[in-house]
């Protein structure tokens, strides 16, 4: 099983340049982010099996990335395929929505 990768300005482009990524923009103080984090953590194997690599961006530490993707509310989830943003979700998303987005 793959792990969740912490994404930063230094590694974001290289990390997301190949494959399909689910990127979770979050913050430690955000209640809905904790809910989303549990959904991702508890279903990491299913997400990986659907072809998603998972990364997290702490918006407090990575304000530049949050600005780049116009993250105004968290949690915000991005689906990035081979370096290109293909879908964006705002708010807590259930596992089914995330698996469907991987297709």
MMTF fields as JSON, N, C-alpha, C and O atoms, coordinates in Angstrom:
{
  "mmtfVersion": "1.0.0",
  "mmtfProducer": "UNKNOWN",
  "numBonds": 411,
  "numAtoms": 412,
  "numGroups": 103,
  "numChains": 1,
  "numModels": 1,
  "chainsPerModel": [1],
  "groupsPerChain": [103],
  "chainIdList": ["A"],
  "bondAtomList": [4, 2, 8, 6, 12, 10, 16, 14, 20, 18, 24, 22, 28, 26, 32, 30, 36, 34, 40, 38, 44, 42, 48, 46, 52, 50, 56, 54, 60, 58, 64, 62, 68, 66, 72, 70, 76, 74, 80, 78, 84, 82, 88, 86, 92, 90, 96, 94, 100, 98, 104, 102, 108, 106, 112, 110, 116, 114, 120, 118, 124, 122, 128, 126, 132, 130, 136, 134, 140, 138, 144, 142, 148, 146, 152, 150, 156, 154, 160, 158, 164, 162, 168, 166, 172, 170, 176, 174, 180, 178, 184, 182, 188, 186, 192, 190, 196, 194, 200, 198, 204, 202, 208, 206, 212, 210, 216, 214, 220, 218, 224, 222, 228, 226, 232, 230, 236, 234, 240, 238, 244, 242, 248, 246, 252, 250, 256, 254, 260, 258, 264, 262, 268, 266, 272, 270, 276, 274, 280, 278, 284, 282, 288, 286, 292, 290, 296, 294, 300, 298, 304, 302, 308, 306, 312, 310, 316, 314, 320, 318, 324, 322, 328, 326, 332, 330, 336, 334, 340, 338, 344, 342, 348, 346, 352, 350, 356, 354, 360, 358, 364, 362, 368, 366, 372, 370, 376, 374, 380, 378, 384, 382, 388, 386, 392, 390, 396, 394, 400, 398, 404, 402, 408, 406],
  "bondOrderList": [1, 1, 1, 1, 1, 1, 1, 1, 1, 1, 1, 1, 1, 1, 1, 1, 1, 1, 1, 1, 1, 1, 1, 1, 1, 1, 1, 1, 1, 1, 1, 1, 1, 1, 1, 1, 1, 1, 1, 1, 1, 1, 1, 1, 1, 1, 1, 1, 1, 1, 1, 1, 1, 1, 1, 1, 1, 1, 1, 1, 1, 1, 1, 1, 1, 1, 1, 1, 1, 1, 1, 1, 1, 1, 1, 1, 1, 1, 1, 1, 1, 1, 1, 1, 1, 1, 1, 1, 1, 1, 1, 1, 1, 1, 1, 1, 1, 1, 1, 1, 1, 1],
  "groupList": [{"groupName": "UNK", "atomNameList": ["N", "CA", "C", "O"], "elementList": ["N", "C", "C", "O"], "formalChargeList": [0, 0, 0, 0], "bondAtomList": [1, 0, 2, 1, 3, 2], "bondOrderList": [1, 1, 2], "singleLetterCode": "X", "chemCompType": "L-PEPTIDE LINKING"}],
  "groupTypeList": [0, 0, 0, 0, 0, 0, 0, 0, 0, 0, 0, 0, 0, 0, 0, 0, 0, 0, 0, 0, 0, 0, 0, 0, 0, 0, 0, 0, 0, 0, 0, 0, 0, 0, 0, 0, 0, 0, 0, 0, 0, 0, 0, 0, 0, 0, 0, 0, 0, 0, 0, 0, 0, 0, 0, 0, 0, 0, 0, 0, 0, 0, 0, 0, 0, 0, 0, 0, 0, 0, 0, 0, 0, 0, 0, 0, 0, 0, 0, 0, 0, 0, 0, 0, 0, 0, 0, 0, 0, 0, 0, 0, 0, 0, 0, 0, 0, 0, 0, 0, 0, 0, 0],
  "groupIdList": [1, 2, 3, 4, 5, 6, 7, 8, 9, 10, 11, 12, 13, 14, 15, 16, 17, 18, 19, 20, 21, 22, 23, 24, 25, 26, 27, 28, 29, 30, 31, 32, 33, 34, 35, 36, 37, 38, 39, 40, 41, 42, 43, 44, 45, 46, 47, 48, 49, 50, 51, 52, 53, 54, 55, 56, 57, 58, 59, 60, 61, 62, 63, 64, 65, 66, 67, 68, 69, 70, 71, 72, 73, 74, 75, 76, 77, 78, 79, 80, 81, 82, 83, 84, 85, 86, 87, 88, 89, 90, 91, 92, 93, 94, 95, 96, 97, 98, 99, 100, 101, 102, 103],
  "secStructList": [7, 7, 7, 7, 3, 3, 7, 7, 6, 6, 6, 2, 2, 2, 2, 2, 6, 1, 1, 3, 3, 3, 3, 3, 3, 3, 7, 6, 6, 7, 2, 2, 2, 2, 2, 2, 2, 2, 2, 2, 2, 2, 6, 2, 2, 2, 2, 2, 2, 6, 6, 3, 3, 3, 3, 3, 3, 3, 6, 6, 6, 7, 2, 2, 2, 2, 2, 2, 6, 6, 7, 7, 1, 1, 1, 3, 3, 3, 3, 3, 3, 6, 6, 3, 3, 3, 3, 3, 3, 3, 1, 7, 7, 7, 2, 2, 2, 2, 2, 2, 2, 6, 7],
  "xCoordList": [0.847, 0.0, 0.889, 1.907, 0.505, 1.225, 0.962, 0.023, 1.767, 1.58, 1.094, 1.149, 0.623, 0.209, 1.456, 2.211, 1.661, 2.867, 2.559, 1.559, 3.421, 3.3, 3.848, 5.013, 2.987, 3.39, 3.701, 2.984, 4.797, 5.252, 5.558, 5.535, 5.839, 6.222, 7.452, 7.6, 8.324, 9.574, 9.363, 10.128, 8.342, 8.189, 6.883, 6.67, 6.015, 4.682, 4.718, 4.133, 5.388, 5.382, 5.979, 5.414, 7.11, 7.754, 6.896, 6.751, 6.331, 5.536, 4.292, 3.961, 3.604, 2.321, 2.458, 1.451, 3.68, 3.89, 3.5, 3.213, 3.485, 3.092, 2.062, 2.103, 1.152, 0.125, -1.054, -1.13, -1.97, -3.169, -3.092, -2.879, -3.268, -3.112, -4.41, -5.137, -4.68, -5.693, -4.92, -4.159, -5.113, -4.382, -5.377, -6.339, -5.132, -6.003, -5.364, -4.316, -6.0, -5.576, -6.317, -7.547, -5.575, -6.157, -5.397, -4.388, -5.904, -5.208, -5.551, -6.61, -4.644, -4.834, -6.048, -6.67, -6.397, -7.489, -8.863, -9.868, -8.916, -10.141, -10.878, -10.398, -12.051, -12.842, -13.231, -13.009, -13.809, -14.144, -12.918, -13.031, -11.75, -10.517, -10.184, -9.713, -10.427, -10.184, -11.142, -10.747, -12.39, -13.353, -12.871, -12.887, -12.439, -11.949, -10.704, -10.543, -9.835, -8.617, -8.91, -8.235, -9.918, -10.305, -10.807, -10.463, -11.614, -12.124, -10.957, -10.939, -9.997, -8.832, -7.986, -7.623, -7.672, -6.813, -7.411, -6.719, -8.7, -9.36, -9.561, -9.805, -9.458, -9.705, -8.518, -8.676, -7.333, -6.141, -5.914, -5.569, -6.103, -5.893, -6.864, -6.464, -8.131, -9.127, -8.774, -8.917, -8.317, -7.921, -6.729, -6.705, -5.745, -4.576, -4.982, -4.489, -5.882, -6.342, -7.093, -7.137, -7.683, -8.371, -7.391, -7.795, -6.104, -5.085, -4.707, -3.996, -5.169, -4.861, -3.681, -3.645, -2.717, -1.69, -2.231, -2.919, -1.935, -2.534, -1.458, -0.423, -1.741, -0.866, -1.669, -2.851, -1.022, -1.669, -0.842, 0.388, -1.563, -0.929, -1.502, -2.698, -0.659, -1.079, -1.09, -0.039, -2.28, -2.397, -1.704, -1.316, -1.545, -0.847, 0.646, 1.288, 1.194, 2.615, 2.921, 4.04, 1.93, 2.14, 1.16, 0.366, 1.218, 0.268, 0.42, -0.561, 1.626, 1.845, 1.099, 0.51, 1.121, 0.373, -1.122, -1.854, -1.578, -3.004, -3.425, -4.494, -2.604, -2.913, -2.867, -3.719, -1.897, -1.755, -3.018, -3.426, -3.635, -4.83, -6.124, -7.196, -6.001, -7.163, -8.003, -9.232, -7.319, -7.992, -8.476, -7.679, -9.793, -10.388, -11.071, -11.231, -11.474, -12.11, -11.45, -10.987, -11.416, -10.848, -11.843, -12.622, -11.83, -10.916, -11.237, -12.398, -10.191, -10.295, -9.5, -8.371, -10.103, -9.462, -9.279, -10.194, -8.099, -7.802, -7.532, -6.963, -7.946, -7.514, -6.571, -6.956, -5.352, -4.322, -3.842, -3.396, -3.939, -3.47, -2.292, -2.397, -1.172, 0.06, 0.348, 0.669, 0.23, 0.566, -0.533, -0.35, -1.672, -2.758, -3.951, -4.412, -4.445, -5.63, -6.835, -7.102, -7.565, -8.739, -10.048, -11.112, -9.983, -11.19, -10.821, -9.714, -11.795, -11.593, -12.886, -13.966, -12.775, -13.911, -13.653, -12.524, -14.708, -14.611, -15.573, -16.732, -15.077, -15.889, -15.606, -14.903, -16.162, -15.925, -16.545, -17.715, -15.743, -16.187, -16.154, -15.213, -17.181, -17.248, -16.383, -16.004, -16.085, -15.211, -15.712, -14.911, -16.985, -17.53, -17.23, -16.899, -17.344, -17.05, -15.585, -15.252, -14.72, -13.276, -12.918, -12.103, -13.523, -13.242, -13.763, -13.101, -14.918, -15.474, -14.573, -14.389, -14.017, -13.144, -11.847, -11.197, -11.468, -10.224, -10.349, -9.335, -11.573, -11.781, -11.398, -11.513],
  "yCoordList": [-1.177, 0.0, 1.235, 1.29, 2.164, 3.409, 4.311, 4.084, 5.299, 6.24, 7.571, 7.836, 8.394, 9.744, 10.613, 10.626, 11.335, 12.152, 13.597, 14.166, 14.176, 15.593, 16.37, 16.228, 17.194, 17.972, 19.404, 20.018, 19.916, 21.276, 21.967, 21.34, 23.246, 23.98, 23.344, 23.373, 22.776, 22.199, 20.887, 20.579, 20.105, 18.789, 18.605, 17.549, 19.6, 19.44, 19.104, 18.105, 19.911, 19.709, 18.363, 17.642, 18.03, 16.761, 15.582, 14.606, 15.668, 14.563, 14.3, 13.147, 15.358, 15.202, 15.158, 15.149, 15.129, 15.185, 13.893, 13.911, 12.779, 11.52, 10.827, 10.929, 10.132, 9.407, 10.284, 11.445, 9.712, 10.423, 10.629, 9.691, 11.872, 12.269, 12.827, 13.559, 12.464, 13.12, 13.994, 13.49, 15.302, 16.242, 16.918, 17.547, 16.778, 17.303, 18.55, 18.471, 19.705, 20.952, 21.051, 21.003, 21.188, 21.096, 21.981, 22.594, 22.036, 22.71, 21.985, 21.369, 22.068, 21.345, 21.842, 21.06, 23.11, 23.717, 23.529, 23.983, 22.875, 22.766, 21.456, 20.374, 21.56, 20.38, 19.535, 18.324, 20.141, 19.358, 18.703, 17.637, 19.334, 18.733, 17.449, 16.486, 17.432, 16.211, 15.109, 13.947, 15.466, 14.484, 13.928, 12.716, 14.815, 14.386, 13.529, 12.527, 13.918, 13.156, 11.728, 10.791, 11.566, 10.217, 9.387, 8.211, 9.989, 9.274, 8.804, 7.663, 9.678, 9.32, 8.264, 7.257, 8.489, 7.558, 6.153, 5.162, 6.083, 4.783, 4.043, 2.837, 4.765, 4.166, 4.297, 4.243, 4.469, 4.682, 3.526, 3.75, 2.309, 1.153, 1.172, 0.906, 1.485, 1.559, 2.676, 2.506, 3.811, 4.919, 4.514, 4.777, 3.873, 3.399, 2.38, 2.422, 1.46, 0.441, 1.055, 0.476, 2.23, 2.948, 3.758, 4.431, 3.688, 4.38, 5.75, 6.489, 6.106, 7.423, 7.356, 6.537, 8.232, 8.499, 9.654, 10.525, 9.674, 10.671, 11.581, 11.129, 12.883, 13.883, 14.882, 15.102, 15.485, 16.49, 17.764, 17.734, 18.896, 20.207, 20.959, 21.252, 21.27, 22.076, 23.535, 24.106, 24.138, 25.489, 26.538, 27.595, 26.251, 27.2, 27.24, 28.282, 26.093, 26.005, 26.282, 26.664, 26.09, 26.182, 27.175, 26.813, 28.418, 29.431, 29.671, 29.962, 29.552, 29.75, 28.721, 29.068, 27.459, 26.423, 26.662, 26.477, 27.071, 27.367, 28.511, 28.456, 29.521, 30.643, 30.19, 30.582, 29.38, 28.894, 28.181, 28.34, 27.397, 26.644, 27.317, 26.713, 28.588, 29.392, 28.702, 28.676, 28.146, 27.486, 28.566, 29.206, 28.757, 29.761, 29.137, 29.793, 27.887, 27.142, 25.782, 25.222, 25.263, 23.929, 23.073, 23.591, 21.77, 21.072, 21.334, 21.453, 21.418, 21.429, 20.234, 19.998, 19.486, 18.3, 18.496, 18.932, 18.172, 18.251, 16.858, 16.014, 16.626, 15.445, 15.969, 16.783, 15.5, 15.927, 14.699, 13.722, 14.757, 13.655, 14.138, 15.089, 13.465, 13.791, 15.294, 15.893, 15.885, 17.289, 18.278, 19.479, 17.811, 18.706, 18.575, 17.468, 19.705, 19.71, 19.315, 19.936, 18.283, 17.84, 17.994, 18.123, 17.981, 18.163, 18.83, 18.676, 19.589, 20.238, 20.145, 20.412, 19.765, 19.652, 20.526, 20.613, 21.174, 21.956, 21.344, 21.067, 21.141, 20.534, 19.042, 18.471, 18.427, 17.016, 16.168, 16.332, 15.262, 14.365, 12.929, 12.52, 12.172, 10.772, 9.918, 10.346, 8.724, 7.822, 7.588, 7.61, 7.369, 7.1, 8.217, 7.959, 9.439, 10.6, 10.595, 10.876, 10.279, 10.274, 9.14, 9.317, 7.978, 6.847, 7.14, 6.798, 7.756, 8.109, 9.124, 9.058, 10.052, 11.079, 10.491, 11.098, 9.306, 8.673, 8.119, 7.856, 7.935, 7.305, 8.232, 7.858],
  "zCoordList": [0.0, 0.0, 0.0, 0.69, -0.744, -0.897, 0.305, 1.068, 0.46, 1.558, 1.022, -0.179, 1.927, 1.571, 1.581, 2.552, 0.493, 0.35, 0.736, 0.3, 1.549, 1.864, 0.678, 0.305, 0.094, -1.075, -0.663, 0.127, -1.225, -0.937, -2.263, -3.322, -2.19, -3.397, -4.04, -5.262, -3.231, -3.74, -4.49, -5.405, -4.124, -4.76, -5.53, -6.125, -5.533, -6.114, -7.605, -8.024, -8.397, -9.853, -10.242, -11.065, -9.656, -9.989, -9.543, -10.279, -8.348, -7.814, -8.652, -8.929, -9.054, -9.751, -11.267, -11.975, -11.775, -13.237, -13.948, -15.145, -13.229, -13.848, -12.964, -11.737, -13.602, -12.872, -12.526, -12.929, -11.777, -11.35, -9.847, -9.079, -9.452, -8.055, -7.49, -8.161, -6.249, -5.431, -4.459, -3.633, -4.556, -3.707, -2.77, -3.211, -1.49, -0.436, 0.163, 0.803, -0.047, 0.595, 1.919, 1.947, 3.025, 4.349, 5.333, 4.986, 6.573, 7.675, 8.974, 9.096, 9.934, 11.195, 11.975, 12.694, 11.853, 12.617, 11.969, 12.516, 10.825, 10.03, 10.345, 10.006, 10.996, 11.329, 10.122, 10.134, 9.069, 7.877, 7.236, 6.63, 7.367, 6.832, 7.569, 6.965, 8.875, 9.645, 9.194, 9.099, 8.919, 8.402, 7.071, 6.858, 6.173, 4.866, 5.024, 4.328, 5.929, 6.171, 6.611, 6.186, 7.463, 7.9, 6.723, 6.601, 5.861, 4.682, 3.818, 3.358, 3.604, 2.781, 3.478, 2.87, 4.745, 5.483, 5.541, 5.308, 5.853, 6.02, 4.698, 4.689, 3.587, 2.274, 1.339, 0.12, 1.901, 1.075, 0.105, -1.055, 0.564, -0.311, -1.499, -2.632, -1.24, -2.326, -3.304, -4.515, -2.791, -3.662, -4.524, -5.727, -3.903, -4.653, -5.707, -6.834, -5.346, -6.294, -7.473, -8.559, -7.254, -8.328, -9.179, -10.127, -8.836, -9.625, -9.113, -9.794, -7.919, -7.357, -6.404, -5.486, -6.642, -5.646, -4.819, -5.351, -3.54, -2.66, -2.082, -1.593, -2.157, -1.565, -0.766, -1.031, 0.212, 1.049, 1.029, 1.019, 1.024, 1.071, 2.265, 2.301, 3.236, 4.376, 3.93, 3.641, 3.873, 3.329, 4.197, 3.7, 5.493, 6.36, 6.056, 6.188, 5.646, 5.337, 3.867, 3.525, 3.0, 1.546, 0.928, 0.06, 1.375, 0.887, -0.611, -1.294, -1.121, -2.554, -3.396, -4.419, -2.973, -3.698, -3.593, -4.565, -2.418, -2.249, -3.18, -3.788, -3.288, -4.19, -5.642, -6.44, -5.989, -7.369, -7.848, -8.999, -6.965, -7.341, -6.878, -6.897, -6.46, -6.068, -4.997, -5.071, -4.005, -2.892, -1.925, -1.239, -1.882, -1.017, 0.187, 1.216, 0.076, 1.164, 1.259, 0.264, 2.477, 2.662, 3.419, 4.22, 3.178, 2.286, 0.81, 0.419, 0.02, -1.437, -1.934, -1.504, -2.84, -3.4, -4.895, -5.592, -5.375, -6.806, -7.339, -6.648, -8.579, -9.322, -10.396, -11.236, -10.358, -11.311, -12.063, -11.461, -13.39, -14.241, -15.062, -15.837, -14.877, -15.614, -15.591, -16.617, -14.411, -14.223, -14.559, -14.365, -15.058, -15.459, -14.515, -14.238, -14.026, -13.177, -14.022, -15.05, -13.594, -14.352, -13.574, -14.181, -12.232, -11.427, -10.119, -9.603, -9.591, -8.3, -7.508, -8.036, -6.241, -5.341, -4.123, -3.638, -3.63, -2.404, -1.387, -1.697, -0.181, 0.864, 0.963, 0.13, 1.99, 2.251, 1.14, 0.796, 0.589, -0.481, 0.018, 0.699, -0.323, 0.079, -0.847, -1.937, -0.398, -1.141, -2.562, -3.496, -2.752, -4.085, -5.071, -6.228, -4.618, -5.485, -5.893, -7.045, -4.954, -5.238, -6.188, -7.093, -5.982, -6.883, -8.276, -9.255, -8.398, -9.714, -10.416, -11.631, -9.658, -10.236, -10.779, -11.63, -10.286, -10.728, -12.138, -12.784, -12.63, -13.944, -15.08, -16.248]
}
